[in-house]
Amino acid sequence: MAASAIFFVLAMAFLTVSAGPNIQADNLPDVYLKTPDLIRYHGYAVEEHEVVTKDGYYLTMHRIPYGIGQTPTKGKPVVFLQHGLFCSSSDWVIMGPGKGLAFILADAGYDVWMGNARGNTYSSKNVGKTESQYWDFSWNEMGMYDLPAEIDYVIAQTGEEHMFYVGHSMGTTMFYVMGALRPEYNSKIRAHFSLAPVAFMDGVRSPMRLLAPFVNQIKWISKFLGINQFFPSSDFYGFIGDALCKDEAITQSLCTNVIFLICGYDSKELNQTTIPVIMGHTPAGASTRQVLHYAQEINSGKFRKYDYGLKNFLVYHSLHPPDYDLSLVTAPVYLFYSGNDWLSGEENVMQLYEKLGNAQGRFRVVHEDFNHLDYLWAIDAKEMVYDKIMSLMKRH
């Protein structure tokens, strides 16, 4: 009980973190460069595109149209990359050329588009809503509105009617929601590759699980205090990473242990030199409701819409929120999972696999210590995961 109380206090403290000073560093430019500048820094072409969702949210997408030494040509196969919770498009590039999936795909001849979910640092444009109105969303709305708007835009821009989709963590959740609630979009996807898939969550092993029983209290407190977002993006995290997590810092091990405590221990696959860069880009912000929705999934053991409590009768005309019908997700789906992922448990992945409408395969990463974030930042992510994805893409 004491541990639960500690995590509850920590969570509420993190909720109130405000933006820190705009500090720059000459020795680690990757820490402070935004995604487009980071891509240019490595010599790649980059484009920024903005799309407006049906419910009035502005989203920014980043595009790497071709790789190093290539020329702009039409007809390239399109790949759409969608980040996870608290993350952004930077996740796919911060490891640099040859390591970041976006760079690897661009060099392999793909037209790479990276989405940014509503509310993150790249998709937080004011749309005339009040503060509480703006943050009144979870990943349900991201799957219902964000992904369809982005997919339609990419098709219009490229002329390609079908695309590959790679999602990590929440990026997979969003895809399942879209496939179930907007099934017409399944036909626009050549194949979906789920990295650390998240739908059913009652098998979560992370200490974050300790917060789940307090979901109603957190919901009440956050509403009472007007706290609408978790981990707002700021230069403060980059400063902390640069100061406390760099190679010569005696506190570097503390930084790695915080990461491992959340997602699973795997010191062999984490290049500690990259920790300041990671912290310079993550967290990128999320709504409180996104986090609460996941906590509800842990408690219920179901993959279903947001639980409003007594308000469910007004919203859903039932006591409980409806389940997402995963049989309607008919796009080809490949699941990548690992035994040491504390947020995407193996039993829950198997449960998901059985319910999907067109699951084509499931692949367990051979490295026994591979964790939830290794899909993005592991030293050997290319050899363990990305090479397999590109091999499967050739089938479609």
Residue pairs with C-beta under 8 A, 6 or more apart in sequence:
3 207
3 210
4 210
4 211
4 213
4 214
7 207
7 208
7 210
7 211
8 210
8 211
8 214
8 217
8 218
11 211
11 218
12 218
12 221
12 227
14 230
14 231
15 222
15 227
15 229
15 230
15 288
16 227
17 231
17 232
17 234
17 236
18 232
18 234
19 232
19 234
19 235
19 236
20 234
20 235
20 236
20 237
20 239
21 235
21 236
21 239
22 235
23 32
23 235
23 238
23 239
23 242
24 32
25 31
25 32
25 242
28 242
28 246
28 276
28 277
28 280
29 41
30 38
30 41
30 94
30 96
30 277
30 280
31 238
31 241
31 242
31 276
31 277
31 279
31 280
32 235
32 238
32 280
33 41
34 90
34 122
35 62
35 88
35 89
35 90
35 93
35 114
35 122
35 281
36 46
36 48
36 62
38 90
38 93
38 94
39 45
39 46
39 62
39 64
39 93
39 102
40 46
42 93
42 96
42 97
42 103
43 68
43 97
44 64
44 67
44 68
44 97
44 103
44 106
45 64
45 65
45 66
45 72
46 62
46 63
46 64
47 62
47 63
47 65
48 60
48 61
48 62
48 63
49 60
49 61
49 62
49 63
49 153
49 157
50 58
50 59
50 60
50 61
51 58
51 59
51 61
51 149
51 150
51 153
52 58
52 59
52 149
53 59
53 118
53 145
53 146
53 149
54 145
54 148
54 149
55 141
55 145
56 127
56 128
56 129
57 118
57 123
57 127
57 137
57 145
57 146
58 123
58 125
58 127
59 115
59 116
59 117
59 118
59 123
59 146
59 149
59 150
60 116
60 122
60 123
61 89
61 113
61 114
61 115
61 116
61 150
61 153
61 154
62 89
62 113
62 114
62 116
62 122
63 111
63 112
63 113
63 114
64 102
64 103
64 105
64 106
64 112
64 114
65 72
65 76
65 106
65 111
65 112
66 72
66 73
66 76
66 106
66 109
66 111
67 103
67 106
67 107
67 108
67 109
68 97
68 106
68 107
70 106
70 107
70 109
74 158
74 159
75 159
75 160
76 109
76 110
76 111
76 158
76 160
77 109
77 110
77 111
77 160
77 163
77 164
77 190
77 393
78 110
78 111
78 113
78 154
78 158
78 160
78 162
78 163
78 164
79 105
79 110
79 111
79 112
79 113
79 163
79 164
79 165
79 166
79 393
80 113
80 114
80 115
80 150
80 151
80 154
80 163
80 164
80 165
80 166
81 89
81 92
81 101
81 102
81 112
81 113
81 114
81 115
81 166
81 167
81 171
82 114
82 115
82 117
82 147
82 165
82 166
82 167
82 168
82 171
82 174
82 175
83 89
83 91
83 92
83 114
83 115
83 116
83 117
83 120
83 168
83 170
83 171
83 284
84 91
84 167
84 168
84 169
84 170
84 171
84 196
84 198
85 139
85 169
85 170
85 286
85 290
85 291
85 294
86 230
86 231
86 282
86 283
86 284
86 285
86 286
87 120
87 168
87 169
87 170
87 282
87 283
87 284
88 116
88 120
88 121
88 122
88 233
88 281
88 282
88 284
89 114
89 115
89 116
89 122
90 281
90 282
90 284
91 168
91 281
91 282
91 376
92 100
92 101
92 102
92 112
92 114
92 376
93 100
93 102
93 103
93 114
94 100
94 274
94 277
94 278
94 281
94 377
95 274
95 376
95 377
95 381
96 103
97 103
97 107
98 104
98 382
99 381
99 382
101 166
101 376
101 381
101 386
102 112
102 114
104 382
104 386
104 390
105 112
105 390
106 112
108 390
110 164
111 158
111 160
113 150
113 154
113 163
115 146
115 147
115 150
115 171
116 122
116 123
117 123
117 139
117 142
117 146
117 170
117 174
117 286
118 124
118 137
118 141
118 142
118 146
119 134
119 135
119 137
119 229
119 285
119 286
119 287
119 290
120 233
120 284
120 285
120 286
121 233
121 284
121 285
122 284
124 285
126 134
127 134
131 226
131 228
132 226
132 228
134 228
135 228
135 229
135 287
135 288
135 289
136 287
136 289
137 287
137 289
137 290
138 287
138 289
138 290
138 292
138 293
138 306
139 170
139 173
139 174
139 177
139 290
139 293
140 177
140 293
140 305
140 306
142 170
142 174
142 177
143 173
143 174
143 175
143 176
143 177
143 178
143 180
143 181
143 182
144 177
144 178
144 181
144 182
146 174
147 174
147 175
147 178
147 182
147 185
148 178
148 182
148 185
151 163
151 185
151 188
154 160
154 163
155 161
155 163
155 188
161 188
162 187
162 188
162 189
162 190
163 188
163 189
163 190
164 189
164 190
164 191
164 192
164 193
164 393
164 396
165 175
165 189
165 191
165 192
165 193
165 331
166 192
166 193
166 195
166 389
167 173
167 174
167 175
167 192
167 193
167 194
167 195
168 195
168 196
168 375
168 376
169 195
169 196
169 198
169 343
169 344
169 372
170 198
170 290
171 195
172 192
172 194
172 195
172 196
172 197
172 198
172 199
173 198
173 199
175 192
175 194
175 329
176 199
176 303
176 324
176 326
176 329
176 352
176 356
177 324
178 185
179 185
179 186
179 326
179 328
179 329
179 330
179 331
179 357
180 324
180 325
180 326
180 328
180 329
181 324
183 328
183 329
183 330
186 328
186 329
186 330
186 331
186 358
187 331
189 331
189 332
190 332
190 393
190 396
191 331
191 332
191 333
191 334
191 360
191 392
191 393
191 395
191 396
192 331
192 332
192 333
192 334
193 334
193 336
193 389
193 392
194 333
194 334
194 335
194 336
195 336
195 375
195 385
196 336
196 337
196 338
196 341
196 343
196 344
196 372
196 375
197 335
197 336
197 337
197 344
197 349
197 352
198 294
198 343
198 344
199 297
199 303
199 324
199 326
199 348
199 351
199 352
200 297
200 301
200 302
200 303
200 348
200 351
200 352
201 294
201 297
201 298
201 301
201 343
201 345
201 348
202 297
202 298
202 299
202 300
202 301
202 348
203 345
203 346
203 347
203 348
204 212
204 298
204 342
204 343
204 345
204 348
205 264
205 342
205 343
205 345
206 261
206 262
206 263
206 264
206 342
206 343
207 261
207 262
208 262
208 343
209 298
211 218
211 295
212 295
212 298
212 299
213 299
215 292
215 295
215 296
215 299
216 309
218 288
218 292
218 295
219 288
219 292
221 227
222 228
222 288
222 292
227 288
228 287
228 288
229 285
229 286
229 287
229 288
230 283
230 285
230 286
230 287
230 288
230 290
230 291
231 283
231 284
231 285
231 286
232 283
232 285
233 283
233 284
233 285
237 279
237 280
237 282
237 283
238 276
238 279
238 280
238 281
240 279
241 255
241 275
241 276
241 277
241 278
241 279
241 280
242 276
242 279
242 280
243 249
244 251
244 252
244 254
244 255
245 251
245 252
245 255
245 272
245 275
245 276
245 279
246 252
246 273
246 275
246 276
247 272
247 273
252 272
252 275
255 272
255 275
255 279
256 267
256 270
256 272
256 275
259 270
259 275
259 373
260 266
260 267
260 371
262 342
262 343
262 372
263 341
263 342
263 343
263 371
263 372
263 373
264 340
264 341
264 342
264 343
264 369
264 371
264 372
265 340
265 369
265 371
266 340
266 367
266 369
266 370
266 371
266 374
266 378
268 367
268 369
268 379
269 367
269 369
269 370
269 371
269 374
269 377
269 378
269 379
269 380
269 381
270 374
270 377
270 378
270 379
271 377
271 379
274 377
278 377
289 306
292 306
293 306
296 306
296 307
297 303
297 304
300 307
302 323
303 323
303 324
303 326
303 352
304 320
304 321
304 322
304 323
304 324
305 316
305 321
305 322
305 324
306 321
307 320
307 321
308 314
308 315
308 321
312 318
312 319
312 320
312 321
313 319
315 321
316 322
326 352
326 355
326 356
326 357
327 355
327 356
327 357
328 357
329 356
329 357
329 358
330 357
330 358
331 358
332 358
332 360
332 396
333 356
333 358
333 359
333 360
334 359
334 360
334 361
334 362
334 363
334 389
334 392
335 349
335 352
335 353
335 359
335 361
335 362
335 363
336 362
336 363
336 365
336 375
336 385
336 388
336 389
337 344
337 346
337 349
337 362
337 363
337 364
337 365
338 344
338 364
338 365
338 367
338 370
338 371
338 374
339 346
339 364
339 365
339 368
339 370
340 368
340 369
340 370
340 371
341 370
341 371
341 372
342 371
342 372
343 372
344 372
346 364
349 362
350 362
353 359
353 362
361 392
363 388
365 374
365 384
365 385
366 384
367 374
367 380
367 384
370 378
370 384
374 381
375 381
375 385
378 384
378 385
